[in-house]
Amino acid sequence: MTVMENISALNTPLLQVDGLTKRYGARIGCADVSFDLWPGEVLGIVGESGSGKSTLLSCLAGHQTPDLGRVRYEDRDVLAMAETERRRLSRTDWAYVHQNPRDWLRMGVSAGGNVGERLMAIGGRHYGQIRETATDWLGRVEIASDRIDDRPSAFSGGMQQRLQIARNLVTSPRLVFMDEPTGGLDVSVQARLLDLLRGLVRDLGLSVIIVTHDLAVVRLLAHRLMVMKSGRVVEQGLTDQVLDDPQHAYTQLLVSSVLQV
Ligand SMILES: Nc1ncnc2c1ncn2[C@@H]1O[C@H](COP(=O)(O)OP(=O)(O)OP(=O)(O)O)[C@@H](O)[C@H]1O
């Protein structure tokens, strides 16, 4: 990129979402959701169970087709894209970290293989280099290099989640979707994972959309917050502002119920 292209990239949102709506029959999944995501920005999406967080995330990532609305990634219309192009984006520029790593890791393949496989999917062919990069990434997610040939089934839940993160980030994506990445883990394991995620997001300059019902997670990770209720965005703003001075009654309830715990 030239300097001018760099400056212009900084002035353009990475993702532009406009009026996104998804219904399941008569039921609303998400309705009229609009926002911009900027390079290097972490956007948190919170709301109680059934508020539409996962529906929104899966529509953004192209796993579901919305009924209405527009999604632009850089200068590309994501919804009008051919399936092959969207798949290519998912392997290169985008990553998706799911709540349950066991469903998304290849449990019969070694830890190193799980990471290396993603490099091979984008054209990596040199075995030595792939193994070296996989070892480096295991180190970055705090998995000892002598575990490289172990299968994920021999790993703890926290290690499996860290392996899923390495598998996702090894291809240097720019935009990472995360769906409850710390869900289902012990509190101390969650804290370590959050710390790790925060470091990676900062060091790699990632743009992230993270869905969670856990306000502590967004407090630590997200620059900006969107609060959803019944499929709609009821409040959005800078994370600290929204959490310290919630304007909408629903956000006030969310925040106060956490404080009572
Ligand atoms: N496949 C589906 N078929 C029908 N209705 C669905 C489907 N998926 C979600 N819904 C409905 O859409 C609404 C939003 O659900 P969604 O799973 O997006 O919420 P969520 O905030 O992610 O909840 P959770 O935190 O429990 O995952 C809910 O009313 C839900 O019942």
The ligand as an SDF file (V2000), in Angstrom:
LIG
                    3D

 31 33  0  0  0  0  0  0  0  0999 V2000
  -32.7090  -21.3170   13.6890 N   0  0  0  0  0  0  0  0  0  0  0  0
  -33.6660  -20.6120   14.2970 C   0  0  0  0  0  0  0  0  0  0  0  0
  -34.9870  -20.8590   14.0290 N   0  0  0  0  0  0  0  0  0  0  0  0
  -35.9600  -20.1330   14.6080 C   0  0  0  0  0  0  0  0  0  0  0  0
  -35.7510  -19.1360   15.4820 N   0  0  0  0  0  0  0  0  0  0  0  0
  -34.4700  -18.8470   15.7930 C   0  0  0  0  0  0  0  0  0  0  0  0
  -33.3810  -19.5730   15.2190 C   0  0  0  0  0  0  0  0  0  0  0  0
  -32.2210  -19.0580   15.7160 N   0  0  0  0  0  0  0  0  0  0  0  0
  -32.5850  -18.0640   16.5760 C   0  0  0  0  0  0  0  0  0  0  0  0
  -33.9240  -17.9370   16.6130 N   0  0  0  0  0  0  0  0  0  0  0  0
  -34.6850  -16.9450   17.3940 C   0  0  0  0  0  0  0  0  0  0  0  0
  -34.1560  -15.6540   17.1090 O   0  0  0  0  0  0  0  0  0  0  0  0
  -34.0850  -14.8600   18.2840 C   0  0  0  0  0  0  0  0  0  0  0  0
  -32.6240  -14.4380   18.5120 C   0  0  0  0  0  0  0  0  0  0  0  0
  -31.8410  -15.5950   18.8140 O   0  0  0  0  0  0  0  0  0  0  0  0
  -30.2540  -15.5780   18.9250 P   0  0  0  0  0  0  0  0  0  0  0  0
  -29.7970  -16.9930   19.0920 O   0  0  0  0  0  0  0  0  0  0  0  0
  -29.6990  -14.7900   17.8180 O   0  0  0  0  0  0  0  0  0  0  0  0
  -30.0510  -14.7830   20.2990 O   0  0  0  0  0  0  0  0  0  0  0  0
  -28.7510  -14.6940   21.2210 P   0  0  0  0  0  0  0  0  0  0  0  0
  -28.7830  -13.3160   21.8010 O   0  0  0  0  0  0  0  0  0  0  0  0
  -27.5530  -15.0700   20.4630 O   0  0  0  0  0  0  0  0  0  0  0  0
  -29.0540  -15.7630   22.3550 O   0  0  0  0  0  0  0  0  0  0  0  0
  -28.0110  -16.7300   23.1220 P   0  0  0  0  0  0  0  0  0  0  0  0
  -27.1540  -15.8250   23.9660 O   0  0  0  0  0  0  0  0  0  0  0  0
  -28.9030  -17.6050   23.9400 O   0  0  0  0  0  0  0  0  0  0  0  0
  -27.2460  -17.4780   22.0710 O   0  0  0  0  0  0  0  0  0  0  0  0
  -34.6570  -15.7220   19.4160 C   0  0  0  0  0  0  0  0  0  0  0  0
  -36.0190  -15.3910   19.5620 O   0  0  0  0  0  0  0  0  0  0  0  0
  -34.4970  -17.1290   18.8940 C   0  0  0  0  0  0  0  0  0  0  0  0
  -35.5200  -17.9730   19.4290 O   0  0  0  0  0  0  0  0  0  0  0  0
  1  2  1  0
  2  3  1  0
  2  7  2  0
  3  4  2  0
  4  5  1  0
  5  6  2  0
  6  7  1  0
  6 10  1  0
  7  8  1  0
  8  9  2  0
  9 10  1  0
 10 11  1  0
 11 12  1  0
 11 30  1  0
 12 13  1  0
 13 14  1  0
 13 28  1  0
 14 15  1  0
 15 16  1  0
 16 17  2  0
 16 18  1  0
 16 19  1  0
 19 20  1  0
 20 21  2  0
 20 22  1  0
 20 23  1  0
 23 24  1  0
 24 25  2  0
 24 26  1  0
 24 27  1  0
 28 29  1  0
 28 30  1  0
 30 31  1  0
M  END
$$$$
